[in-house]
Amino acid sequence: MSAKSHHDEPALIFAWGVRDHSTWHLFAALLLLMAAMAGFFFIFRIVHPVTQPLPVTPQHVISLDPNNPAELALIHRAQDRSFALLCDSEPAPPAEARGLVFLPSFAGHQIKLRELDASPAAIQQPRLFTAAAGVLPPVPHRVASSVVAPPAAQLRAFMSSALAKRGPASVELSGIRLTQPSRVQFRVGVGSAGQIITALPLSSVDDAEIMQQLHAAVLSLRFSPSDAKNVDWGEISFRWVEAPPP
């Protein structure tokens, strides 16, 4: 088997010698499409219908005279066929011959002013409440639990630990009838000289006179002086203490 010579093969990589006829194919397809579209336009063309003009019959109006016997007979014949045809020359039927007579409901009615209704007599209702009468029931006074001091008891003021360092732990207060000592408490501020600068009541009782006596008694208390310039704060409470036997 003889080997094929390599000189017979083309030396170029691309096939430049082959001609492309795709453009002519596209042109032929375009012509075929145009022909098909023209055929469609010819087949599916729009044909408008031709209408014939309608025959017009001229109408004539003939005026008939009732005074003419021939024309009057023609009018009667037309009335026999159609009862809706009326003749203007015929007299109107009398009012008594009419079947329906309209009688308005307001016939003979006169417009008058309406009479005013007499005002009813005022009925005196009993007054359940007056301006002076109280509506709410009376409020009972609050009964405070009072601690009755024994005959041989003393009212003493007890100092807190901060104030007890600069004076007595308790002081007797005479002449004050305090019934609720557990409800009263003062917060006091003691200065460097031992005097009370401020006395603020933390709690109080309802009797203002007793509170004034307690406030004056607290302000009259004296403590030992201190070298510190700041104010010592403490609390003072009250309690009844039985007097020791003689």
C-alpha positions in Angstrom: 0.0 0.0 0.0 1.6 3.2 -1.2 1.8 6.1 1.2 0.2 9.4 0.2 2.6 12.2 -0.5 2.5 15.2 1.8 2.9 17.6 -1.1 -0.7 16.9 -2.2 -2.2 18.4 1.0 -2.8 22.1 1.1 -0.3 24.1 3.1 -2.9 26.7 4.5 -4.6 26.2 7.8 -8.0 27.8 6.7 -9.9 26.7 3.7 -9.7 30.0 1.7 -10.6 28.4 -1.5 -14.1 27.3 -0.4 -16.7 30.0 -1.3 -19.6 30.6 1.1 -23.1 30.9 -0.7 -25.2 31.6 2.5 -25.9 35.2 1.3 -27.7 34.0 -1.8 -29.7 31.5 0.3 -30.8 34.4 2.6 -31.8 36.5 -0.4 -33.8 33.6 -1.9 -35.6 33.0 1.4 -36.5 36.7 1.6 -38.0 36.7 -1.9 -40.0 33.6 -1.0 -41.3 35.3 2.2 -42.3 38.4 0.3 -44.2 36.3 -2.2 -46.0 34.4 0.6 -47.1 37.7 2.3 -48.4 39.2 -1.0 -50.4 36.0 -1.5 -51.9 36.3 2.0 -52.8 39.9 1.3 -54.6 38.9 -1.9 -56.4 35.9 -0.3 -57.5 37.6 2.9 -58.3 41.0 1.5 -61.1 43.1 3.0 -64.2 43.5 0.8 -66.6 46.1 2.0 -70.3 45.3 1.3 -72.1 47.5 -1.1 -75.3 48.9 0.3 -78.2 49.8 -1.9 -80.0 53.0 -1.2 -83.4 52.6 0.4 -86.4 53.7 -1.7 -87.8 56.9 -0.2 -91.6 57.2 -0.4 -92.7 60.8 -0.2 -95.3 61.4 2.5 -98.2 63.8 1.8 -100.4 65.4 4.4 -103.9 65.8 3.4 -106.2 68.2 5.4 -109.7 67.0 5.6 -112.6 69.4 6.0 -115.4 68.2 8.3 -117.9 70.5 6.5 -117.5 68.4 3.3 -119.8 65.3 3.6 -117.4 63.1 1.7 -114.4 64.1 3.8 -116.5 63.8 7.0 -117.4 60.2 6.1 -113.7 59.5 5.7 -113.0 61.0 9.1 -115.7 58.8 10.7 -114.3 55.7 9.1 -110.8 56.5 10.5 -112.3 57.1 14.0 -114.0 53.7 13.8 -110.7 52.0 13.2 -108.7 54.0 15.8 -110.5 55.4 18.8 -107.5 57.6 19.6 -108.3 59.9 16.7 -110.2 63.0 17.9 -111.7 65.7 15.9 -111.2 69.3 17.1 -114.5 70.4 15.7 -116.6 68.1 17.9 -117.9 69.7 21.1 -116.4 68.5 24.4 -118.7 66.2 26.4 -120.5 67.9 29.3 -119.1 67.8 32.8 -122.0 65.6 34.0 -121.0 62.9 31.5 -117.5 62.5 32.8 -116.8 59.3 34.7 -114.3 60.5 37.2 -114.5 63.8 39.1 -111.5 65.0 41.1 -112.4 66.4 44.4 -109.3 67.7 46.4 -109.3 67.0 50.1 -108.5 70.6 51.0 -111.5 72.0 49.2 -113.2 74.6 51.4 -110.4 74.5 54.0 -109.4 77.8 55.5 -106.0 78.5 56.9 -106.2 79.5 60.6 -103.8 79.9 63.4 -103.6 77.1 65.8 -104.8 77.8 69.3 -102.2 77.8 72.0 -102.4 75.0 74.5 -103.0 76.2 78.1 -99.9 75.8 80.2 -100.4 73.1 82.8 -100.5 74.1 86.4 -97.1 73.8 88.1 -97.0 70.8 90.4 -95.2 71.5 93.6 -92.9 68.6 94.3 -91.6 68.0 97.8 -88.0 69.1 98.1 -86.0 66.2 99.3 -82.7 68.2 99.6 -82.1 71.8 100.4 -79.0 73.9 100.2 -78.5 73.9 104.0 -79.2 70.2 104.5 -76.2 67.9 104.4 -76.3 65.1 101.8 -73.5 63.0 103.2 -73.9 61.1 106.5 -72.0 62.5 109.4 -68.4 61.2 109.6 -67.6 59.7 112.9 -64.5 61.1 114.6 -61.5 58.8 114.6 -60.9 57.3 117.9 -57.2 57.2 118.6 -55.9 54.7 120.9 -54.5 56.7 123.8 -52.2 55.5 126.4 -53.3 56.8 129.8 -50.4 57.7 132.0 -50.4 56.2 135.4 -50.7 58.5 138.3 -47.1 58.1 139.5 -45.5 58.1 136.0 -43.0 60.5 134.5 -42.7 61.6 130.8 -39.1 61.1 129.8 -37.3 62.0 126.5 -34.9 59.3 125.4 -31.8 60.2 123.3 -30.4 58.1 120.4 -26.9 56.7 120.7 -25.4 59.7 118.8 -26.8 62.2 121.3 -26.2 60.0 124.4 -22.4 60.5 123.9 -22.8 64.2 124.6 -25.3 64.1 127.4 -27.8 62.1 129.4 -29.5 59.2 127.9 -32.9 60.4 129.1 -34.4 63.6 130.5 -37.6 64.1 132.5 -40.2 66.4 131.1 -42.8 67.8 133.5 -46.1 69.5 132.9 -46.8 67.8 129.5 -49.8 65.5 129.3 -48.8 63.4 126.2 -51.3 60.6 125.7 -49.5 59.0 122.7 -45.8 59.1 123.3 -45.0 56.4 120.9 -46.2 58.4 117.9 -44.0 61.5 118.5 -40.3 61.7 117.5 -38.0 64.6 116.9 -34.8 64.8 114.8 -32.4 67.3 116.3 -29.1 68.8 115.4 -26.7 69.7 118.2 -24.0 72.3 117.7 -20.5 72.5 119.0 -21.6 74.6 122.0 -24.1 71.9 123.1 -27.2 73.9 122.1 -29.9 72.4 119.8 -29.9 74.2 116.5 -32.7 72.5 114.7 -35.6 70.3 115.9 -37.7 68.7 113.2 -40.8 66.6 114.2 -40.7 63.3 112.3 -44.2 62.4 113.6 -46.8 64.3 115.7 -50.1 64.0 117.4 -53.4 65.9 116.7 -53.1 68.2 119.6 -51.2 71.3 118.5 -50.7 72.7 122.0 -49.0 69.6 123.2 -46.7 69.6 120.1 -45.7 73.2 120.9 -44.9 72.3 124.5 -42.8 69.3 123.3 -41.0 71.5 120.7 -40.1 74.1 123.4 -39.0 71.4 125.8 -36.7 69.9 123.1 -35.1 73.2 122.3 -34.4 73.9 126.0 -32.2 70.7 126.2 -28.5 71.2 126.6 -25.6 68.9 125.8 -21.9 69.0 126.5 -19.8 71.1 124.1 -17.6 69.5 121.5 -14.4 70.6 119.7 -15.7 69.4 116.4 -17.3 72.2 114.3 -19.8 69.9 112.6 -23.4 69.3 113.8 -24.3 66.0 115.5 -27.7 64.6 114.4 -29.9 62.3 116.4 -33.4 61.3 117.4 -35.4 62.0 120.5 -38.4 59.8 121.4 -40.8 59.9 124.4 -42.1 57.3 126.8 -43.9 57.2 130.1 -41.8 55.7 132.9 -43.1 54.7 136.3 -41.5 56.8 139.1 -39.3 54.8 141.5 -40.7 54.3 144.9 -39.4 56.7 147.6 
